[in-house]
């Protein structure tokens, strides 16, 4: 009698273990199926430009901004429109989510603020006659901010300088109808400027300045 009870208990125990194992196996298969077939959440894009909300380069930003309907409408109403400055104070490897692009025309300046894939504001300011002959920025054939970052970083390494935090980038007109990249690093004891010819990528100037 006792032996029979033991046998029945053993059989029940084996069945319980088998059922538990089957459930765990099914869960593993289901989890594996979900992982294999999961889809990444789409990165949001601006409805007007289709720009992806991720860090991008300066000239990529300019291309997006130039295609924006609001910027096109402003440019259509103006004469002699040109870009005179592209800048960001929060770059990593020459890429940023935030850029400022400055346009000028005969009579007005437009400061376009671009953030996370979209234009968030256009600040328009009347220009006095004395300021209407500012040098324009020819952007064709220039190295972009990510390439400028590579060159500047190599220069900093060669100088034994250690950057701290994010980096500022500014593309602006230089001398003799050229343009320059100013790459400004924060370092211990001040800031360090690497100025590059934006066409060739050659280092024009490098110097430490300021405090903190």
MIMIZA-815718 format. One line per field, with one value per residue (C-alpha): x, y negated, z; residue in one letter. Coordinates in steps of 0.1 Angstrom, whole numbers. Each point is the difference from the previous one (the first is absolute). Example, Ala and Ser with C-alpha at 12.3 -4.5 7.8 and 13.67 -1.06 7.14 Angstrom:
BEGIN
x <- [123;14] .
y <- [45;-34] .
z <- [78;-7] .
aa <- [A;S] .
This chain:
BEGIN
x <- [0;27;21;-30;-5;36;-2;-31;17;31;-21;-19;33;15;-32;2;37;-8;-29;21;29;-24;-14;35;10;-31;8;36;-12;-26;26;24;-26;-9;37;6;-30;1;1;20;-19;2;21;-24;5;-12;-32;13;35;2;31;9;3;36;33;10;27;-1;-4;-26;-19;3;-14;-30;-6;3;-28;-23;-32;3;36;-9;-29;23;27;-26;-9;37;28;37;-6;31;13;25;4;-8;8;-7;13;-7;17;14;22;-13;-36;-28;-37;1;13;-5;1;2;-13;2;-17;-4;-16;-5;18;-16;14;-14;1;0;-5;-7;-9;-21;1;-12;3;10;11;-2;19;1;35;14;14;35;-4;-14;33;11;21;-21;9;6;-8;7;31;6;8;-29;1;6;31;12;-4;23;27;-3;0;32;15;-10;15;32;2;-6;-32;-29;-35;-27;-37;-17;16;-10;0;-4;2;5;15;37;24;4;-35;8;-17;13;-10;5;1;1;7;-3;32;14;9;-19;-10;19;-7;8;-7;-2;-2;-35;10;33;-3;34;6;3;3;1;1;-11;-20;-23;-5;-22] .
y <- [0;-24;9;-7;-34;-9;11;-22;-30;5;2;-32;-18;9;-12;-34;-4;8;-25;-27;6;-2;-33;-15;13;-16;-33;1;6;-27;-25;10;-5;-35;-10;13;-18;-32;-32;-31;-31;-24;-31;-30;-22;-36;-1;-28;10;37;-6;26;-11;10;-18;-11;-21;-37;4;27;-25;-27;23;8;-37;-12;24;-11;-17;-29;-8;4;-25;-25;3;-4;-35;-12;-8;9;27;17;20;-17;23;36;8;23;-1;36;24;34;12;-30;11;-17;-1;-37;-24;-37;-12;-37;-13;-36;-18;-35;-15;29;27;33;21;35;22;37;25;38;3;-31;-38;-13;-38;-25;-33;-28;-33;-31;-7;-35;-10;2;37;11;8;27;28;30;36;22;35;20;22;-6;27;6;-3;37;0;-33;18;28;-24;-22;30;13;-34;-2;35;-10;-31;21;-18;17;-13;-2;5;-11;-21;-32;-1;-31;-3;-36;-21;-3;-21;-1;14;31;13;15;25;-11;30;-11;25;-5;11;-3;-36;-15;7;11;-11;20;-20;19;-10;14;10;18;8;-15;-13;-38;-8;17;-19;1;-29;-9;14;28] .
z <- [0;10;-31;-23;16;-6;-36;-5;16;-21;-32;10;7;-33;-18;19;-10;-36;-2;16;-24;-30;12;4;-34;-16;18;-13;-36;3;14;-28;-26;13;1;-35;-14;21;-20;11;9;-29;6;-3;-30;-6;-20;-23;-6;7;21;25;36;5;0;-35;-17;-9;-38;4;22;-26;-26;22;9;-36;-9;27;-12;24;-10;-37;5;17;-27;-28;14;2;-23;2;27;12;30;22;30;12;36;30;35;9;-25;5;-29;-21;4;19;4;3;-27;-8;-36;-9;-33;-12;-28;-12;31;24;19;9;28;-4;32;-8;28;0;-36;-4;-2;33;-8;-26;15;-26;5;-23;-13;-3;-33;13;8;-33;-16;24;-16;-9;7;-30;12;-31;2;37;26;23;38;6;-22;16;34;-11;-11;31;23;-15;4;36;6;-16;22;31;8;18;-9;27;-9;-32;-28;-18;-38;-22;-38;-11;-28;1;-20;-38;-7;21;31;32;27;35;23;37;27;37;18;35;5;-29;-36;-31;-35;-31;-32;-32;-37;-7;-36;5;37;7;35;-2;36;34;33;36;15;28;34;13] .
aa <- [X;X;X;X;X;X;X;X;X;X;X;X;X;X;X;X;X;X;X;X;X;X;X;X;X;X;X;X;X;X;X;X;X;X;X;X;X;X;X;X;X;X;X;X;X;X;X;X;X;X;X;X;X;X;X;X;X;X;X;X;X;X;X;X;X;X;X;X;X;X;X;X;X;X;X;X;X;X;X;X;X;X;X;X;X;X;X;X;X;X;X;X;X;X;X;X;X;X;X;X;X;X;X;X;X;X;X;X;X;X;X;X;X;X;X;X;X;X;X;X;X;X;X;X;X;X;X;X;X;X;X;X;X;X;X;X;X;X;X;X;X;X;X;X;X;X;X;X;X;X;X;X;X;X;X;X;X;X;X;X;X;X;X;X;X;X;X;X;X;X;X;X;X;X;X;X;X;X;X;X;X;X;X;X;X;X;X;X;X;X;X;X;X;X;X;X;X;X;X;X;X;X;X;X;X;X;X;X;X;X;X;X] .
